[in-house]
Amino acid sequence: MPGKQDQLVIALTGMPASGKDAALELVRGKVPIFRMGDVVIEHLHEQGAEVTAESVGAMANQLRAKHGKGAIALLLGERLTRSSEPVVIINGVRGIAEVREFRRTFPLFTLIAVHCAPDTRYSRVQARQREDDAISREAFDAKDARELSWGLGEAIATADRMIVNEGSHEELHGRFREVLNALGVPFD
């Protein structure tokens, strides 16, 4: 599928609870945001299945088994090519195959990794308790292992930009603003 030659596609990657959603608070309502996990959750809803950390992981694995490791990017990429927006942001790239799919489809693709320590991420999961979060430490570690098996570590390692998120929301927003300004993204 050919991508749009002039559409700037910015994607965020990082381990669960690294701060991707928190960074995006800065541009919510100003730049269209597409969440990779929503593609998976939509498939769960279509099947009438409950949304849990386990069901989301299982469905993501099913989609990858059926369409290849870049499946989620392929499915989302089809939507993005129909978008008339000059700049879009993708949240939650989970593997190197997805990165390759987006780079193949969108010439103006930039990957930003958001990073922080595992203990910091686990504390955040405990505080937010989102429906697809793994709440126990064992489940949290298992989710990390599953996502790393998809090539998430390689995606993070090959990011065009890195934001370390060990501080406040204000510090994270400042770092994210700097990256977006460097990319020429108008959002203020």
CYANA upper distance limits for C-alpha pairs under 8 A (distance plus 0.5 A):
  1 MET  CA     78 GLU  CA      8.27
  1 MET  CA    105 THR  CA      7.28
  2 PRO  CA    105 THR  CA      6.20
  2 PRO  CA    106 PHE  CA      8.43
  3 GLY  CA     77 GLY  CA      8.48
  3 GLY  CA     81 THR  CA      6.34
  3 GLY  CA    104 ARG  CA      8.43
  3 GLY  CA    105 THR  CA      4.93
  3 GLY  CA    106 PHE  CA      5.48
  3 GLY  CA    107 PRO  CA      8.07
  4 LYS  CA     81 THR  CA      6.63
  4 LYS  CA    105 THR  CA      8.01
  4 LYS  CA    106 PHE  CA      6.52
  4 LYS  CA    107 PRO  CA      8.15
  5 GLN  CA    106 PHE  CA      6.94
  5 GLN  CA    107 PRO  CA      6.41
  5 GLN  CA    108 LEU  CA      7.54
  6 ASP  CA     86 PRO  CA      7.60
  6 ASP  CA    107 PRO  CA      8.27
  6 ASP  CA    108 LEU  CA      7.35
  7 GLN  CA     85 GLU  CA      7.74
  7 GLN  CA     86 PRO  CA      5.32
  7 GLN  CA     87 VAL  CA      6.33
  7 GLN  CA     88 VAL  CA      8.22
  7 GLN  CA    106 PHE  CA      7.75
  7 GLN  CA    108 LEU  CA      6.90
  8 LEU  CA     86 PRO  CA      6.61
  8 LEU  CA     87 VAL  CA      5.19
  8 LEU  CA     88 VAL  CA      6.97
  8 LEU  CA    106 PHE  CA      8.25
  8 LEU  CA    108 LEU  CA      5.44
  8 LEU  CA    109 PHE  CA      6.63
  8 LEU  CA    110 THR  CA      8.41
  9 VAL  CA     87 VAL  CA      6.46
  9 VAL  CA     88 VAL  CA      5.69
  9 VAL  CA     89 ILE  CA      6.40
  9 VAL  CA     90 ILE  CA      7.83
  9 VAL  CA    106 PHE  CA      7.42
  9 VAL  CA    108 LEU  CA      6.58
  9 VAL  CA    109 PHE  CA      5.25
  9 VAL  CA    110 THR  CA      6.90
 10 ILE  CA     87 VAL  CA      8.15
 10 ILE  CA     88 VAL  CA      6.82
 10 ILE  CA     89 ILE  CA      5.24
 10 ILE  CA     90 ILE  CA      6.65
 10 ILE  CA    109 PHE  CA      6.27
 10 ILE  CA    110 THR  CA      5.35
 10 ILE  CA    111 LEU  CA      6.46
 10 ILE  CA    112 ILE  CA      7.85
 11 ALA  CA     89 ILE  CA      6.02
 11 ALA  CA     90 ILE  CA      4.91
 11 ALA  CA     91 ASN  CA      6.34
 11 ALA  CA     92 GLY  CA      7.92
 11 ALA  CA     93 VAL  CA      7.26
 11 ALA  CA    109 PHE  CA      8.04
 11 ALA  CA    110 THR  CA      6.74
 11 ALA  CA    111 LEU  CA      5.37
 11 ALA  CA    112 ILE  CA      6.55
 12 LEU  CA     20 LYS  CA      7.00
 12 LEU  CA     89 ILE  CA      8.11
 12 LEU  CA     90 ILE  CA      6.68
 12 LEU  CA     91 ASN  CA      5.49
 12 LEU  CA     92 GLY  CA      6.26
 12 LEU  CA     93 VAL  CA      6.75
 12 LEU  CA    111 LEU  CA      6.45
 12 LEU  CA    112 ILE  CA      5.36
 12 LEU  CA    113 ALA  CA      6.21
 12 LEU  CA    114 VAL  CA      7.54
 13 THR  CA     20 LYS  CA      7.76
 13 THR  CA     91 ASN  CA      7.34
 13 THR  CA     92 GLY  CA      5.67
 13 THR  CA     93 VAL  CA      5.37
 13 THR  CA     94 ARG  CA      7.02
 13 THR  CA    111 LEU  CA      7.64
 13 THR  CA    112 ILE  CA      6.70
 13 THR  CA    113 ALA  CA      5.26
 13 THR  CA    114 VAL  CA      6.77
 13 THR  CA    152 LEU  CA      8.34
 13 THR  CA    155 ALA  CA      7.77
 13 THR  CA    156 ILE  CA      6.85
 14 GLY  CA     18 SER  CA      6.49
 14 GLY  CA     20 LYS  CA      7.64
 14 GLY  CA     92 GLY  CA      7.61
 14 GLY  CA     93 VAL  CA      8.13
 14 GLY  CA     94 ARG  CA      8.09
 14 GLY  CA    113 ALA  CA      5.87
 14 GLY  CA    114 VAL  CA      5.59
 14 GLY  CA    115 HIS  CA      6.45
 14 GLY  CA    152 LEU  CA      7.90
 14 GLY  CA    156 ILE  CA      6.73
 15 MET  CA    114 VAL  CA      8.35
 15 MET  CA    115 HIS  CA      7.64
 15 MET  CA    144 ASP  CA      7.57
 15 MET  CA    147 GLU  CA      8.37
 15 MET  CA    152 LEU  CA      8.04
 16 PRO  CA    121 ARG  CA      7.56
 16 PRO  CA    144 ASP  CA      7.84
 17 ALA  CA    121 ARG  CA      5.50
 17 ALA  CA    122 TYR  CA      7.88
 17 ALA  CA    124 ARG  CA      6.75
 17 ALA  CA    125 VAL  CA      6.78
 18 SER  CA    114 VAL  CA      6.48
 18 SER  CA    115 HIS  CA      6.01
 18 SER  CA    116 CYS  CA      6.11
 18 SER  CA    121 ARG  CA      6.19
 18 SER  CA    165 ASN  CA      7.52
 19 GLY  CA     23 ALA  CA      6.58
 19 GLY  CA    114 VAL  CA      6.91
 19 GLY  CA    115 HIS  CA      8.10
 19 GLY  CA    165 ASN  CA      7.21
 20 LYS  CA     24 LEU  CA      6.86
 20 LYS  CA     91 ASN  CA      7.36
 20 LYS  CA     92 GLY  CA      7.93
 20 LYS  CA    114 VAL  CA      6.76
 21 ASP  CA     25 GLU  CA      7.06
 21 ASP  CA     91 ASN  CA      8.04
 22 ALA  CA     26 LEU  CA      8.33
 22 ALA  CA    169 HIS  CA      7.48
 22 ALA  CA    172 LEU  CA      8.36
 23 ALA  CA    169 HIS  CA      8.17
 23 ALA  CA    172 LEU  CA      6.71
 23 ALA  CA    173 HIS  CA      6.22
 23 ALA  CA    176 PHE  CA      6.90
 24 LEU  CA     28 ARG  CA      6.52
 26 LEU  CA    173 HIS  CA      6.73
 26 LEU  CA    177 ARG  CA      8.28
 27 VAL  CA     31 VAL  CA      6.30
 27 VAL  CA    187 PHE  CA      7.03
 28 ARG  CA     32 PRO  CA      7.89
 28 ARG  CA     33 ILE  CA      7.74
 30 LYS  CA    187 PHE  CA      6.23
 30 LYS  CA    188 ASP  CA      8.31
 31 VAL  CA     87 VAL  CA      7.34
 31 VAL  CA     88 VAL  CA      6.69
 31 VAL  CA     89 ILE  CA      7.59
 31 VAL  CA    187 PHE  CA      7.29
 32 PRO  CA     85 GLU  CA      8.15
 32 PRO  CA     87 VAL  CA      7.91
 32 PRO  CA     88 VAL  CA      5.65
 32 PRO  CA     89 ILE  CA      6.72
 33 ILE  CA     88 VAL  CA      6.56
 33 ILE  CA     89 ILE  CA      5.25
 33 ILE  CA     90 ILE  CA      6.24
 33 ILE  CA     91 ASN  CA      7.48
 34 PHE  CA     38 ASP  CA      8.38
 34 PHE  CA     88 VAL  CA      8.05
 34 PHE  CA     89 ILE  CA      6.67
 34 PHE  CA     90 ILE  CA      5.25
 34 PHE  CA     91 ASN  CA      6.57
 35 ARG  CA     39 VAL  CA      7.92
 35 ARG  CA     90 ILE  CA      6.21
 35 ARG  CA     91 ASN  CA      5.13
 35 ARG  CA     92 GLY  CA      6.67
 36 MET  CA     40 VAL  CA      7.81
 36 MET  CA     72 ILE  CA      7.19
 36 MET  CA     73 ALA  CA      7.97
 36 MET  CA     76 LEU  CA      7.67
 36 MET  CA     90 ILE  CA      7.31
 36 MET  CA     91 ASN  CA      6.47
 36 MET  CA     92 GLY  CA      5.83
 36 MET  CA     93 VAL  CA      6.93
 37 GLY  CA     41 ILE  CA      6.68
 37 GLY  CA     56 VAL  CA      8.45
 37 GLY  CA     92 GLY  CA      7.34
 38 ASP  CA     42 GLU  CA      6.40
 39 VAL  CA     43 HIS  CA      7.09
 39 VAL  CA     72 ILE  CA      7.31
 39 VAL  CA     75 LEU  CA      7.96
 39 VAL  CA     76 LEU  CA      7.45
 40 VAL  CA     44 LEU  CA      7.00
 40 VAL  CA     56 VAL  CA      6.96
 40 VAL  CA     59 MET  CA      6.89
 40 VAL  CA     60 ALA  CA      6.48
 40 VAL  CA     72 ILE  CA      8.02
 41 ILE  CA     45 HIS  CA      6.72
 41 ILE  CA     51 VAL  CA      7.34
 41 ILE  CA     56 VAL  CA      7.05
 42 GLU  CA     46 GLU  CA      6.67
 43 HIS  CA     47 GLN  CA      6.95
 43 HIS  CA     59 MET  CA      8.04
 44 LEU  CA     48 GLY  CA      6.70
 44 LEU  CA     49 ALA  CA      5.62
 44 LEU  CA     50 GLU  CA      7.52
 44 LEU  CA     51 VAL  CA      7.37
 44 LEU  CA     55 SER  CA      8.24
 44 LEU  CA     56 VAL  CA      7.98
 44 LEU  CA     59 MET  CA      7.52
 45 HIS  CA     49 ALA  CA      6.32
 45 HIS  CA     50 GLU  CA      7.99
 45 HIS  CA     51 VAL  CA      8.43
 49 ALA  CA     55 SER  CA      8.25
 50 GLU  CA     55 SER  CA      7.56
 51 VAL  CA     55 SER  CA      6.46
 51 VAL  CA     56 VAL  CA      6.85
 51 VAL  CA    131 GLU  CA      7.31
 51 VAL  CA    132 ASP  CA      7.13
 52 THR  CA     56 VAL  CA      6.51
 52 THR  CA    131 GLU  CA      6.40
 52 THR  CA    132 ASP  CA      5.29
 52 THR  CA    133 ASP  CA      7.96
 53 ALA  CA     57 GLY  CA      6.72
 53 ALA  CA    131 GLU  CA      7.64
 53 ALA  CA    132 ASP  CA      4.62
 53 ALA  CA    133 ASP  CA      6.00
 53 ALA  CA    134 ALA  CA      6.32
 53 ALA  CA    143 LYS  CA      8.42
 54 GLU  CA     58 ALA  CA      6.60
 54 GLU  CA    132 ASP  CA      8.29
 55 SER  CA     59 MET  CA      6.51
 56 VAL  CA     60 ALA  CA      6.58
 56 VAL  CA    132 ASP  CA      7.49
 57 GLY  CA     61 ASN  CA      6.69
 57 GLY  CA    146 ARG  CA      8.39
 58 ALA  CA     62 GLN  CA      6.71
 59 MET  CA     63 LEU  CA      6.66
 60 ALA  CA     64 ARG  CA      6.69
 60 ALA  CA     72 ILE  CA      8.22
 61 ASN  CA     65 ALA  CA      6.54
 62 GLN  CA     66 LYS  CA      6.67
 63 LEU  CA     67 HIS  CA      6.40
 63 LEU  CA     68 GLY  CA      7.96
 63 LEU  CA     71 ALA  CA      6.65
 63 LEU  CA     72 ILE  CA      7.81
 64 ARG  CA     68 GLY  CA      5.09
 64 ARG  CA     69 LYS  CA      5.25
 64 ARG  CA     70 GLY  CA      7.33
 64 ARG  CA     71 ALA  CA      5.77
 64 ARG  CA     72 ILE  CA      7.94
 65 ALA  CA     69 LYS  CA      7.71
 66 LYS  CA     71 ALA  CA      8.45
 67 HIS  CA     71 ALA  CA      5.57
 69 LYS  CA     95 GLY  CA      8.27
 69 LYS  CA     97 ALA  CA      6.11
 69 LYS  CA     98 GLU  CA      7.52
 69 LYS  CA    150 TRP  CA      7.79
 70 GLY  CA     74 LEU  CA      6.60
 70 GLY  CA     95 GLY  CA      8.15
 70 GLY  CA     96 ILE  CA      8.48
 70 GLY  CA     97 ALA  CA      5.17
 70 GLY  CA     98 GLU  CA      4.83
 70 GLY  CA     99 VAL  CA      8.35
 70 GLY  CA    100 ARG  CA      8.21
 70 GLY  CA    101 GLU  CA      6.60
 71 ALA  CA     75 LEU  CA      6.66
 71 ALA  CA     98 GLU  CA      7.80
 72 ILE  CA     76 LEU  CA      6.61
 72 ILE  CA     98 GLU  CA      7.54
 73 ALA  CA     77 GLY  CA      6.10
 73 ALA  CA     93 VAL  CA      8.38
 73 ALA  CA     98 GLU  CA      5.59
 73 ALA  CA     99 VAL  CA      8.28
 73 ALA  CA    101 GLU  CA      6.77
 73 ALA  CA    102 PHE  CA      6.98
 74 LEU  CA     78 GLU  CA      6.89
 74 LEU  CA     98 GLU  CA      8.15
 74 LEU  CA    101 GLU  CA      7.13
 74 LEU  CA    102 PHE  CA      8.30
 75 LEU  CA     79 ARG  CA      7.59
 76 LEU  CA     80 LEU  CA      6.87
 77 GLY  CA     81 THR  CA      6.70
 77 GLY  CA    102 PHE  CA      7.57
 77 GLY  CA    105 THR  CA      7.97
 78 GLU  CA     82 ARG  CA      7.41
 79 ARG  CA     83 SER  CA      7.22
 87 VAL  CA    185 VAL  CA      7.99
 93 VAL  CA     98 GLU  CA      7.09
 93 VAL  CA     99 VAL  CA      7.67
 93 VAL  CA    152 LEU  CA      8.22
 93 VAL  CA    155 ALA  CA      8.37
 94 ARG  CA     98 GLU  CA      7.50
 94 ARG  CA    147 GLU  CA      7.07
 94 ARG  CA    150 TRP  CA      7.18
 94 ARG  CA    151 GLY  CA      7.40
 94 ARG  CA    152 LEU  CA      5.39
 94 ARG  CA    155 ALA  CA      7.72
 95 GLY  CA     99 VAL  CA      7.07
 95 GLY  CA    147 GLU  CA      8.22
 95 GLY  CA    148 LEU  CA      8.29
 95 GLY  CA    150 TRP  CA      5.72
 95 GLY  CA    151 GLY  CA      4.67
 95 GLY  CA    152 LEU  CA      4.68
 95 GLY  CA    153 GLY  CA      7.95
 95 GLY  CA    154 GLU  CA      7.53
 95 GLY  CA    155 ALA  CA      5.91
 96 ILE  CA    100 ARG  CA      6.67
 96 ILE  CA    150 TRP  CA      8.16
 96 ILE  CA    151 GLY  CA      5.68
 96 ILE  CA    152 LEU  CA      6.86
 96 ILE  CA    154 GLU  CA      6.35
 96 ILE  CA    155 ALA  CA      5.08
 97 ALA  CA    101 GLU  CA      6.67
 97 ALA  CA    151 GLY  CA      7.80
 98 GLU  CA    102 PHE  CA      6.70
 99 VAL  CA    103 ARG  CA      6.56
 99 VAL  CA    111 LEU  CA      8.31
 99 VAL  CA    155 ALA  CA      7.18
100 ARG  CA    104 ARG  CA      6.51
101 GLU  CA    105 THR  CA      6.68
102 PHE  CA    106 PHE  CA      6.21
102 PHE  CA    109 PHE  CA      7.35
103 ARG  CA    107 PRO  CA      6.60
103 ARG  CA    108 LEU  CA      8.32
103 ARG  CA    109 PHE  CA      6.30
110 THR  CA    159 ALA  CA      8.28
110 THR  CA    160 ASP  CA      6.69
111 LEU  CA    159 ALA  CA      5.49
111 LEU  CA    160 ASP  CA      5.77
111 LEU  CA    161 ARG  CA      7.09
112 ILE  CA    159 ALA  CA      6.01
112 ILE  CA    160 ASP  CA      6.44
112 ILE  CA    161 ARG  CA      5.25
112 ILE  CA    162 MET  CA      6.21
112 ILE  CA    163 ILE  CA      7.84
113 ALA  CA    156 ILE  CA      6.01
113 ALA  CA    159 ALA  CA      6.26
113 ALA  CA    160 ASP  CA      8.36
113 ALA  CA    161 ARG  CA      6.74
113 ALA  CA    162 MET  CA      5.26
113 ALA  CA    163 ILE  CA      6.63
114 VAL  CA    162 MET  CA      6.52
114 VAL  CA    163 ILE  CA      5.35
114 VAL  CA    164 VAL  CA      6.45
114 VAL  CA    165 ASN  CA      7.11
115 HIS  CA    162 MET  CA      7.80
115 HIS  CA    163 ILE  CA      6.72
115 HIS  CA    164 VAL  CA      5.40
115 HIS  CA    165 ASN  CA      6.31
116 CYS  CA    120 THR  CA      7.13
116 CYS  CA    121 ARG  CA      7.35
116 CYS  CA    164 VAL  CA      6.45
116 CYS  CA    165 ASN  CA      5.84
116 CYS  CA    166 GLU  CA      6.23
117 ALA  CA    121 ARG  CA      6.87
117 ALA  CA    166 GLU  CA      8.10
118 PRO  CA    122 TYR  CA      6.58
119 ASP  CA    123 SER  CA      6.72
120 THR  CA    124 ARG  CA      6.90
120 THR  CA    166 GLU  CA      7.92
121 ARG  CA    125 VAL  CA      6.80
122 TYR  CA    126 GLN  CA      6.78
122 TYR  CA    137 ARG  CA      7.95
122 TYR  CA    140 PHE  CA      7.73
123 SER  CA    127 ALA  CA      6.83
124 ARG  CA    128 ARG  CA      6.63
125 VAL  CA    129 GLN  CA      6.14
125 VAL  CA    130 ARG  CA      8.04
125 VAL  CA    133 ASP  CA      7.08
125 VAL  CA    134 ALA  CA      7.99
125 VAL  CA    135 ILE  CA      7.12
126 GLN  CA    135 ILE  CA      6.72
129 GLN  CA    133 ASP  CA      6.52
129 GLN  CA    135 ILE  CA      7.36
133 ASP  CA    140 PHE  CA      8.24
134 ALA  CA    139 ALA  CA      5.61
134 ALA  CA    140 PHE  CA      5.33
134 ALA  CA    143 LYS  CA      7.40
135 ILE  CA    139 ALA  CA      7.00
135 ILE  CA    140 PHE  CA      6.83
136 SER  CA    140 PHE  CA      6.53
137 ARG  CA    141 ASP  CA      6.55
138 GLU  CA    142 ALA  CA      6.61
139 ALA  CA    143 LYS  CA      6.56
140 PHE  CA    144 ASP  CA      6.78
141 ASP  CA    145 ALA  CA      6.71
142 ALA  CA    146 ARG  CA      6.66
143 LYS  CA    147 GLU  CA      6.64
144 ASP  CA    148 LEU  CA      6.54
145 ALA  CA    149 SER  CA      6.65
146 ARG  CA    150 TRP  CA      7.23
147 GLU  CA    151 GLY  CA      7.55
147 GLU  CA    152 LEU  CA      6.43
148 LEU  CA    152 LEU  CA      5.30
148 LEU  CA    153 GLY  CA      6.11
151 GLY  CA    155 ALA  CA      6.81
152 LEU  CA    156 ILE  CA      6.67
153 GLY  CA    157 ALA  CA      6.62
154 GLU  CA    158 THR  CA      6.66
155 ALA  CA    159 ALA  CA      6.78
161 ARG  CA    179 VAL  CA      8.11
163 ILE  CA    172 LEU  CA      8.23
163 ILE  CA    175 ARG  CA      7.11
163 ILE  CA    176 PHE  CA      7.68
164 VAL  CA    172 LEU  CA      8.34
165 ASN  CA    171 GLU  CA      8.38
165 ASN  CA    172 LEU  CA      6.40
167 GLY  CA    171 GLU  CA      6.63
167 GLY  CA    172 LEU  CA      7.47
168 SER  CA    172 LEU  CA      6.85
169 HIS  CA    173 HIS  CA      6.53
170 GLU  CA    174 GLY  CA      6.60
171 GLU  CA    175 ARG  CA      6.80
172 LEU  CA    176 PHE  CA      6.62
173 HIS  CA    177 ARG  CA      6.39
174 GLY  CA    178 GLU  CA      6.79
175 ARG  CA    179 VAL  CA      6.96
176 PHE  CA    180 LEU  CA      6.71
177 ARG  CA    181 ASN  CA      6.48
178 GLU  CA    182 ALA  CA      6.67
179 VAL  CA    183 LEU  CA      6.86
180 LEU  CA    184 GLY  CA      6.76
180 LEU  CA    185 VAL  CA      5.83
181 ASN  CA    185 VAL  CA      6.24
181 ASN  CA    186 PRO  CA      7.95
